[in-house]
Amino acid sequence: MKSDLLSYYSDQLTNVVAQPPVMNPPYEDGGKVRIKEFTYTVPAGGIAATSVIGLAIVPADCKIVGGQMKFAALSGTSGTVDVGIAGADGSGYYTGTTADDDDFFLSAVDTTATAGDTFATTSANDGNSQYETTKEVVITLTVNTAALTSGKVLTGLVEYVQN
């Protein structure tokens, strides 16, 4: 697929036109978008600030391409949460050497009113969009400044590309 019209190629197209061709990773060319949904209902008595909730496990060797969550006033005044990432193996690292990060995707999301937010989406210019996992990870929700109210529900999903 050489062309006189093109001056330059993307990294992926350079691989395709190389002789011999070089395979691109499945999350860059031909992979399938997969979805992990999550629902969390705050238990009776609520949960305290600094609590960490596991929302979804995302496999190794894929690319996280989006996420979203919505909720109805999870906490009283001044409540916030973070959306982060942690190694699913409990090692304290989401890569071989990088420590778990409680606000990797979102920081200080206001939980005092009905709301929602996206994370890891390129179209919204979210930080850490298109993150490539090197091992199985858990998407986490950390309760920051106020306890979550019992009976409240958080729903959402994580989108990722895998072969």
N, C-alpha and C positions, 0 to 999 in steps of 0.2 A: 504494500500500500504506500509506496513512495509517491510523492506528489510535488510537482514544480510550484504549485500554489502555496504550499506550506513552507515557512521559513524555519520554524522550530516545532518540536514535539513536546507534549507533556511527558513526565517520567514514565507513565504507564504506556503511552503510545510509542515511546522510544523502545520499550521492551517488545512491543508487538511487531514493530518493523525491523528489529534487529535480525541479523543473519548469523546463526540460527535465532529464531524467536526466543525470548525469555518469558517465562510464565509470571504473571502478576499474582499477588496473593488473592485468594478468593474474596476477601472483604473489599478489594479494590476493583475486581472485574469478575462478574458472574455470580457473586455470592447472593444469598437469600436474606431478605430482611425478616427478622424474627421479633416477636413481641413477648415480653414478660409483664403481665398485669399484676398489680398489687392492691390489696384492700387492707387497711388496718383500722380496727375499732378499738378505741381507748377503753380499757377494762374498768370495772367498777372501782371507785376510789381514785381514778386518774393515774397519771404517771408523773413523776417528779422531773424537775429541770435536771439536766445532765444525763438523762436516760438516752440510750441509743437503741433505735428500732431497725432491724433488718427488713428491707423492703423486697428485694429481689436478688437472685444470684444470676450473674452473667458469666458465661463460659470463657475459658482462655482462648486466645487467638481469634478474637473477633474485634469489630469496631463498633463502639457505642455511637449511634447517630442521632439519638434524640430521647427525650423523656418528658413526661408531664405529670403534674399532680393537681388535685383539687380537693378542697375541704370546706366545711362550714364552721367558722370560728372555733378552732381547736382549743383555744385558751382564753383566759380573761385579759386584763390589761397588760400591755407590754410584752406579750409572748412572741417569740421567734423560734425558728428551726433552721438547721442547715441540712443540705443534702450532700453526702460524701461518698467515699469509696473505701472499702477495706478488703483485705485478703480473706477469702472464704475459708482458708485453712486455720484462721485464728492466730497466725504468726505475728501480727502487728505490722505487716507489710503488704501493700497491694501489688508490688512488683518484688523481685528478689531483694532489692535494697532500699526501696522508697517506703517510708512509714505511712500507715493508714492516714487518711486526710478527711476530717469530718465536714469540711466545707469545700471539697474538691469541685462540686458542681454549682452549688448555691449557698449563699451566706445570708443569715439574718432575714429569712422570709417571715413577714408579719403574719401571725396566726390569730389575730384578734377579731378578724372579720371573715366572711365567706370570700374565698379567693382561690387562686390557682397560679401555677407558674410552669414554665418550661425549663428544661436544662439539656445541655449537650447538643443543642440544635444549631447548625450552621446558619440557617436563615434568620435566627434571632440574635446572631453574634454572641451566643453564650460561650462562656469560658470553658475550656477543655472539651469543646465539641470534637467529634471524630476521634475520641480516645481509643487507642488500640490496647486491648488487654493482653498481658503476657501470662497471666494465670487466672484461675477462677476468682471472681470478685463478688462482693456483696455491695449493693447500693444501700446506703444507710441514711437514716433521718435522726439527727441529734436535737434533742429538746434543749433550748438555750436558757431563756430567762424566766419562764413561768411554766408551771405544771400544765399538762394537757387535761382537759375536762372529760370525765367518764362519759361513754356513750357516743362521743364524737367520732366521725369516720373520715379517713383519708383514703383517697383512691388515686390510682395513676398507672403509668406503664413506662417501660424502658424499651427502646427499639435498638436492635443491634444487627449487624451484618455478619453472617457466617456462611461457610460453604455448605 
